[in-house]
Structures are given as C-alpha cells and as structure tokens.
Amino acid sequence: MADMFSKLQHSALLSRVHGHGDKANESKLYRTHGMKRWRQHQPLFGRQDVIIPRSKLAVFVDGCFWHGCPKHATQPKGNRRFWAEKLEANKSRDRKVNRELRAKGWRVLRIWEHDLKVARYPYTVRRVERALA
C-alpha cells in the first residue's frame, strides 16, 4: 500500500506525536524488589526508564516492535522501506546509548516488553536483582 502523504506531510504528522512512556510497563518495573531508589529523567545520555544512581544502573524497557525484539518484532506491510530504516535506526541508537553510558561507568540493563508479562516476570525480577547485587 502506497503512503497517501508526501514525505514532508508524513514528517509533519509524525512530529506531532509525543510519547509519554509506557506507564503500565514502567510501573510494573518500579514495583520490582530493589527499585525503591529509582529516578526518572536524569541528565544522562539516552532516555532511560529507570536509573538507580547508587548502583549506577540504567534500565530500559524496550518495546518489542520499536526496538526489534528477535522473538516478537513485526514488519509493517505498508511503506516497508521507511519502517525498515526507522527500526534499524532505533536499534543503532540503542547500541550507541549503551556504549556512551558504559563509557561513563554506568551499567545498562535492557528488558524486553514481553519480559514484563506474567509468565516471564519472575525471570525479569531476578535479572534486576542480579544487576543490583
């Protein structure tokens, strides 16, 4: 299916979309043991969902679609080239953020969206606890 908007119109439309975080996933993570000292929106490189300054731990909850989960990522049928480039840029940015934070002495923990589902949640809690230990 061809895009019904020109490149300029498409860009203008997307610039009006403002994410506000995935509150349900983030709040699940905050309730995890050891997340009492979390702080959001700190002046670190990247957009962490949670940071724990005392442990120098930056936690990201990555959406399966937007960050290219190997198990659950899908490719939109329309405008394939645009989406392929967009999703690859997201993955590239994630790698850059990881490198920058690690170079500054931070540990990075990336959690997939699907790891917050009920069946996977105990595994995810253990990962966070290990990272805090």
Secondary structure, DSSP 8 states (H G I E B T S, - for coil): ---SS-HHHHHHHHHT------HHHHHHHHTSTT-TT-B-S-SSSS--SEEEGGGTEEEEEE-TTTTT-TTT----SSSHHHHHHHHHHHHHHHHHHHHHHHHTT-EEEEEEGGGGSTTTHHHHHHHHHHHH-
